[in-house]
Amino acid sequence: MPFAFDHHPATMLVRKLDSMAALSDDEREAVARLPLRVQSLDARRDIVRDGDRSLRCCLLLRGWVCRYKLISEGRRQIISFHHPGDLPDLQTLYLPVADYGLATLTNATVGFIAHDSLQALAEEFPVVGSLLWRSMLIDASVCRAWMVGMGRRSAFEQVAHLFCETYLKLHAIGLADDYRCPLPITQVDLADALGLTSVHVNRVLKDLRSKSLVTLRNHTLVFDGWDELLRISEFDPTYLQLKSEGRDEPSPSAGARGNREPGHRELTSVC
């Protein structure tokens, strides 16, 4: 009897790995059969704390999480956002002590995978093992892109760049389409990721709306001027290392979406 991929929690990891390189049917089935301990978590809850030692990795099945660092007086720097299919603490498979915190931003469902299971999978299926390594290298590429943004881009360019990145990452795993994607986070979250204040982020969002580039409504980000956002942010998707064959993926040559119905012109705060 064929394996029911769509009904297994690890299907999201299959999608994520398949967005980087084509997997064989045997590799897909092996990933989908990974033993998970599934758990539902409330928003704003720590999954990993700085300094933790762990014998398992967290596969995000639903919702958004972030990696972060805290400095004095509880000031937070978000160092990455993660979406379904991500293994945001995969480093613990190779580094015994976490040097970051990992927390839910929304209500989330996660699947915990024992390190032994992941190591056995990587040994039996070397292609899958190389893709796990590749996912960590891509995380490092994203970190470099964020660092360049905080060091050299204006706040407007930073937000535009992050929005383009978010859309393409979600599109690659089938969670965004038609130049719209979920954005279920707060302005404070965006500020903590970009090294800005929430007031500054609010101004940028209003500016994006006034220029008819994006709108935000009911936690959905709608791109009204995709080409212009790419131009403003000098966005080059190469660092995301997404597989393009067989996928109608937006690119720097994709056309802007143009005007949308009036109801989408009302900008609401990210919340």
Rosetta blueprint (number, residue, H / E / L):
1 M L
2 P L
3 F L
4 A L
5 F H
6 D H
7 H H
8 H L
9 P L
10 A L
11 T H
12 M H
13 L H
14 V H
15 R H
16 K H
17 L H
18 D H
19 S L
20 M L
21 A L
22 A L
23 L L
24 S L
25 D H
26 D H
27 E H
28 R H
29 E H
30 A H
31 V H
32 A H
33 R L
34 L L
35 P L
36 L L
37 R E
38 V E
39 Q E
40 S E
41 L E
42 D L
43 A L
44 R L
45 R L
46 D E
47 I E
48 V E
49 R L
50 D L
51 G L
52 D L
53 R E
54 S L
55 L L
56 R E
57 C E
58 C E
59 L E
60 L E
61 L E
62 R E
63 G L
64 W L
65 V E
66 C E
67 R E
68 Y E
69 K E
70 L E
71 I L
72 S H
73 E H
74 G H
75 R L
76 R E
77 Q E
78 I E
79 I E
80 S E
81 F E
82 H E
83 H L
84 P L
85 G L
86 D L
87 L L
88 P L
89 D L
90 L H
91 Q H
92 T H
93 L H
94 Y L
95 L L
96 P L
97 V E
98 A L
99 D L
100 Y L
101 G E
102 L E
103 A E
104 T E
105 L L
106 T L
107 N L
108 A E
109 T E
110 V E
111 G E
112 F E
113 I E
114 A E
115 H H
116 D H
117 S H
118 L H
119 Q H
120 A H
121 L H
122 A H
123 E H
124 E H
125 F L
126 P H
127 V H
128 V H
129 G H
130 S H
131 L H
132 L H
133 W H
134 R H
135 S H
136 M H
137 L H
138 I H
139 D H
140 A H
141 S H
142 V H
143 C H
144 R H
145 A H
146 W H
147 M H
148 V H
149 G H
150 M H
151 G H
152 R H
153 R L
154 S L
155 A H
156 F H
157 E H
158 Q H
159 V H
160 A H
161 H H
162 L H
163 F H
164 C H
165 E H
166 T H
167 Y H
168 L H
169 K H
170 L H
171 H H
172 A H
173 I L
174 G L
175 L L
176 A L
177 D E
178 D L
179 Y L
180 R E
181 C E
182 P E
183 L L
184 P L
185 I L
186 T L
187 Q H
188 V H
189 D H
190 L H
191 A H
192 D H
193 A H
194 L H
195 G L
196 L L
197 T L
198 S H
199 V H
200 H H
201 V H
202 N H
203 R H
204 V H
205 L H
206 K H
207 D H
208 L H
209 R H
210 S H
211 K L
212 S L
213 L L
214 V E
215 T E
216 L E
217 R E
218 N L
219 H L
220 T E
221 L E
222 V E
223 F E
224 D L
225 G L
226 W H
227 D H
228 E H
229 L H
230 L H
231 R H
232 I H
233 S H
234 E L
235 F L
236 D L
237 P H
238 T H
239 Y H
240 L H
241 Q L
242 L L
243 K L
244 S L
245 E L
246 G L
247 R L
248 D L
249 E L
250 P L
251 S L
252 P L
253 S L
254 A L
255 G L
256 A L
257 R L
258 G L
259 N L
260 R L
261 E L
262 P H
263 G H
264 H H
265 R H
266 E L
267 L L
268 T L
269 S L
270 V L
271 C L
